[in-house]
Amino acid sequence: MLLNPKIMVGGIIGAFAIVIAIAGGVIGGGVIDDVSGGSLISSGSPPEIFPLVLELDDVTIVEIVDNTAYMGITFKVTNPNNKSILLQTIKYTVYGDELKIGSKSIGERESDVIIAGGSNYYTILNDRPTKIKDEFTIKNSGNSPEFWENMQNDSVKWRVTAEAFYNLSSMTAGQENEAYFEFDYDK
C-alpha cells in the first residue's frame, strides 16, 4: 500500500521546518545574530554594535637626512564585536610640540565606482589586535628651529588625531561607522 504523495510531501516539509526551527533557535529565543551573538527575532531591536578601539602604538623618527625627517607611525586596532570589521580608512593628523605637521590617510573610502584591482581595506578580526603602519616625511622649512632641534634630539611631544571609517563584515549589520580618537605620545 502506497502513501498519498501529498501527505508524504507535507510530512517532509513539516519535519524540515521543525529541524530548522530547533537548529536556528527560534523556539528558544530567536535566530542567532552573527554580529553580537544575540538573536535577530527575539526583541525586535537592532543588535548592539561596539565601536572599534584605535590606539597609537608608536611614532618613530626613522632617519633625519639634511632637512628631511623620515617618520613612521603605528596604530593598534582592536575589534570588540563577534564579527570581523572591514576598516576602510584611518585619516590622521600629526602635531609635534603643538605645531600641525600634516595630515594623511591609510586606506581608501569606498565610492560608488568599483575600480578593478580589488579593495584597499583591512580586515580586523575579533580575536586579536591588528597593527597598521604608515610612513610620512617632514621637511624643515626653517620656520620652526626649536621644533627641528627637538626632532634631532628625539624629544618632540607628539599629538595625533585620527578618524576611522569601518563597516561590519555582516549581511545583517553593514552600515558605515566612524570613530574619532585623539592621542598624546611622549618617548
N, C-alpha and C positions, 0 to 999 in steps of 0.2 A: 504494500500500500504506500503510495507516494503522498507526500505532504503538498498542500496547496502552495505554489511558488510565492504568492503574495504574503502568506503567513511567514514563510522562511525568510524572505527579504526584510519584512518588518521586524522579525526577531533579530536578525543580524544587525540592522540599523539601531535597534534598541540597545543591544549589547555593546555595540561600538560607542554609543552615546554615554552609556554608564561608565565604560572604561575611560573615556576622555574626561568625564566629569570627575572621576576619582583621581586620575593622574594629574589633571590640571588644578585640583584643589578647590573646585567650585563649591562642592558640598561643604568643605571645611573652612571656607572663608574667602575664596577668590583665586583667580589665576595669578600665578607668581609674576611679579613685576621684575623685569630684567635690569632695572636701574637701581632701585633701592632695596630689593629683596622683599618688599611688601606685596600687596595684591592690587590688581587693576580693578576688580569689580566690587570689593567689599565696602569701601567707604564712599566712593564716587569722587573723592578729592584727588588732584594730581599727585604723583609721587614726589617726595621731598628730594631735591637735588642740592647737594652740598657744593659750595664753590671750591675750585682748586686752590691749593696752597702754593704760593710762589715765595721763595726765599732767595736772597742774594748770597751766593756761596763764596764768591771771590771777585775782586777787582785787582788785576795784576799789571804792573809795568813790566812788559816783556823785555823791551830794549829801548834805549834812547840813543839815536844817531843824529848828530848835528842838531837841527831844530825840529826833529820829529820824534815823538814818543809812540811806540807800538804797544798797544794795550790789549788785555784780554779780560773778559767778563764771563762769569759763570752763574747761571740761575739753577736752583734746585726746585723742581716741580713735583708736587705730591697730589695724588687724586684720592679724596676720601670716599668716593662713590663705589658701588659694587660693579659698575660697568666702566669700560675704558673711556677716556676722553680724547677727542681729537683737538689738539692745540694748534690753532691756525697761526696766530701771531703773538709775539711779545713786542710791543712798542716801548722803548725805554729812552730816558733822558738822563745823562750823566752830568753831575755837578762836582767840581773839585774846589775845595775851600770856598764854597758858596758862589763860584763862577759857573755859569752854564757852559759846559764843554761842547755838547751837541746831542742830537737825537738820532736814533737808529731803530730798525725793526729786524726781528728774526722771524722768518717765515713769511707767508703771504695770506691775506684775507681772500676768501673766495669771491669771485664776481659772477655775474650772470653768464659770462662766456667761459666755456670749458676749453682749455688750451691743451693740445696734445703734449704728451711727455709726462703726465702724472701730476699728482698733487704735491704741494710743498707744505706739509703739516707734520706734526709729531704726535704719535700715539702714546698717551700716558696711561699706563696700566694702573690698576687699583692696588696692586700688591707691593709696589716698590717705587721709590722716588726716581726721577729721571733728571740727569744734569744736562743742561743745554748751554753750550758755549758759543761765544761770538768774539770777534776782534774788531778793533777800531783804532784810528790814529789820531794823535793830537799834534797840531803844528804850532810852533812857537812864533807868534806874531810880534813879540816884543812888547806887547801892551800890558803884560802881567808878569813882571820879573820875579815878584815874590812867589807866585804860583809855580813858575818854571823852576825856581830854586828848590821849592818843596818837592817838585817832581823828581829832581835829580837826587834829593836826599830821601826819597820814598817816604815822605811824611805828610802827604796830602790827606785831608779828611774828605772822603767821598760820600756823596748822597746820590741815590738813584731812585727815580720814579719810574714805574712800569705799569702798563695796561695789558692784560692778557685777554685774548678773544678765543673762545673754545666752544665746542659742541660735544654733547654726549654721543657716543657711537651707539645709538639705540634707535630703533624704529618707533618706539613709544614716547620718547622724550628727546627730540633732536633740536630743540630751539637753540638759537645762538645765545651765548652767555658771555659776560665780560666781568673782569675784576680789576680793581686798581690797587697798587701797592706802592709803598714808599720805604726806602731803606737808608740807614746811615752805616757807613763802613769805615773803620779805622784799623790799621795794622798794629 
